Amino acid sequence: MADMSGAMFTSATDLWSTPQTFFDQLDAKHQFTLDVCAMSHNAKCDVWYGPDHPNVERRDGLLQPWAKDANEGTVWMNPPYGRTIGLWVRKAFEESQNGITVVCLLPARTDTAWFHDWAMRGEVEFVRGRLKFGDATNSAPFPSCVVVFPREARRD
């Protein structure tokens, strides 16, 4: 039997589309007004940032001040799960310091520097079981967590 363990933990993409039912439950609690890591086909809010946004200024959420487009609401972030994830989680924490709440769906990578440096500064809730992202028939090969950076995030 061939060893498939390597294939189970890789992906052709670092974009994992948020499961709609999961998002709807969080949206009912937080009333999201801005999605900072979206694509035109999967944006969860009317106002969103993403690489295929028709407005060039809204194509890179890492470069935007989120508070201006959040309209005093709550930001939703399901970032790319690749090498830039630490930049996104840091940005989420920093934006919470500007008077907005940021809710993040993240892989529960408790062994990584970005998780300890940034995610642990928020309120971390681990998701029970494995999510099915987008139109996937199988569950993700990793556990997930929701990290909330409230308006009054801790400063460590």
C-alpha positions as MATLAB code, in Angstrom:
seq = 'MADMSGAMFTSATDLWSTPQTFFDQLDAKHQFTLDVCAMSHNAKCDVWYGPDHPNVERRDGLLQPWAKDANEGTVWMNPPYGRTIGLWVRKAFEESQNGITVVCLLPARTDTAWFHDWAMRGEVEFVRGRLKFGDATNSAPFPSCVVVFPREARRD';
ca = [
       0.000    0.000    0.000;
       1.382    3.422   -0.968;
       2.155    5.995    1.731;
      -0.428    8.784    1.356;
       0.432   10.680    4.538;
       2.272   13.432    2.661;
      -0.674   14.107    0.354;
      -3.101   14.304    3.263;
      -1.387   17.332    4.728;
      -0.859   19.405    1.598;
      -3.117   21.534   -0.530;
      -2.934   22.985   -3.991;
      -4.083   26.266   -2.461;
      -3.825   28.161    0.811;
      -7.373   29.521    0.409;
     -10.044   27.694    2.382;
     -13.553   29.038    1.710;
     -15.542   29.558    4.912;
     -18.367   27.037    5.441;
     -21.594   29.065    5.118;
     -23.457   27.483    8.048;
     -20.452   27.992   10.322;
     -20.174   31.619    9.216;
     -23.913   32.217    9.684;
     -23.699   31.104   13.327;
     -20.821   33.493   14.009;
     -22.474   36.303   12.044;
     -25.634   35.997   14.161;
     -23.483   36.657   17.219;
     -21.101   39.304   15.829;
     -22.947   41.023   12.920;
     -19.997   41.257   10.526;
     -19.683   44.339    8.315;
     -16.356   43.707    6.550;
     -14.693   40.572    5.126;
     -10.967   41.299    4.760;
      -9.854   38.081    3.016;
     -12.366   37.274    0.312;
     -12.765   36.561   -3.368;
     -15.650   37.864   -5.446;
     -17.317   34.432   -5.411;
     -17.090   33.839   -1.651;
     -17.259   37.250    0.078;
     -19.267   36.958    3.281;
     -20.049   40.676    3.642;
     -21.199   43.389    1.267;
     -17.941   45.223    1.963;
     -14.871   43.071    1.335;
     -11.195   43.049    0.364;
      -9.612   40.541   -1.963;
      -7.252   40.061   -4.901;
     -10.053   40.122   -7.482;
     -11.937   43.119   -6.038;
     -13.021   45.546   -8.806;
     -11.706   48.476   -6.719;
      -7.889   48.292   -6.895;
      -7.582   49.911   -3.446;
      -9.493   47.023   -1.868;
      -7.411   44.201   -3.352;
      -4.964   43.799   -0.470;
      -6.449   43.697    3.012;
      -2.999   43.837    4.597;
      -2.560   47.366    3.244;
      -5.948   48.769    4.290;
      -6.940   50.409    7.573;
      -9.882   48.151    8.391;
     -11.714   50.479   10.763;
     -12.730   52.877    7.982;
     -14.625   50.184    6.038;
     -15.890   48.270    9.081;
     -18.199   51.202    9.926;
     -17.829   50.558   13.665;
     -18.910   46.950   13.077;
     -17.088   43.664   13.354;
     -14.524   42.353   10.887;
     -14.516   38.775    9.567;
     -11.165   37.246    8.630;
     -10.508   33.807    7.147;
      -6.984   34.447    5.829;
      -4.871   32.456    3.394;
      -3.425   29.559    5.406;
       0.029   29.755    3.797;
       3.236   31.575    4.659;
       1.544   34.961    5.153;
      -0.881   33.827    7.852;
       1.236   35.342   10.623;
       1.060   38.738    8.909;
      -2.738   38.492    8.776;
      -3.119   37.503   12.438;
      -0.774   40.286   13.505;
      -2.780   42.749   11.390;
      -6.024   41.522   13.007;
      -4.600   42.136   16.483;
      -3.262   45.562   15.510;
      -6.562   46.600   13.917;
      -8.387   45.657   17.124;
      -6.261   48.301   18.799;
      -7.913   50.840   16.458;
     -11.359   50.310   17.964;
     -12.831   47.381   16.007;
     -13.493   43.760   16.841;
     -11.894   41.199   14.537;
     -13.056   37.574   14.419;
     -10.684   35.118   12.747;
     -11.133   31.567   11.503;
      -7.703   29.965   11.722;
      -6.032   26.591   11.601;
      -5.238   25.580   15.184;
      -1.476   25.549   14.677;
      -0.498   25.743   18.336;
       3.079   24.755   17.499;
       3.796   27.852   15.388;
       5.354   31.166   16.317;
       2.508   33.193   14.780;
      -0.029   31.354   16.933;
       1.860   32.101   20.149;
       2.921   35.627   19.167;
      -0.464   36.829   17.899;
      -3.419   34.430   18.161;
      -2.867   33.877   21.880;
      -3.430   37.616   22.439;
      -7.085   37.105   21.520;
      -9.901   34.974   22.843;
      -9.274   31.491   21.405;
     -12.068   28.944   20.982;
     -11.233   25.595   19.423;
     -13.720   24.177   16.936;
     -14.970   20.722   17.801;
     -14.328   18.289   14.959;
     -13.032   19.253   11.530;
     -14.682   21.787    9.231;
     -15.627   21.106    5.620;
     -14.448   24.163    3.721;
     -16.233   25.463    0.642;
     -17.730   22.698   -1.484;
     -15.393   20.004   -0.126;
     -16.763   16.536    0.437;
     -14.093   15.729    3.025;
     -13.205   17.487    6.245;
     -10.064   19.584    6.501;
      -6.852   17.731    7.426;
      -6.329   20.124   10.358;
      -8.239   21.385   13.404;
      -9.577   24.936   13.428;
     -10.134   27.668   15.966;
     -11.898   30.987   16.163;
      -9.856   33.854   17.576;
     -11.610   37.048   18.614;
      -9.652   40.243   19.043;
     -12.110   42.505   20.866;
     -11.984   46.279   20.666;
     -10.125   46.269   23.952;
      -7.596   43.516   23.116;
      -4.905   42.657   25.655;
      -1.470   44.179   25.145;
       1.315   41.765   26.041;
];
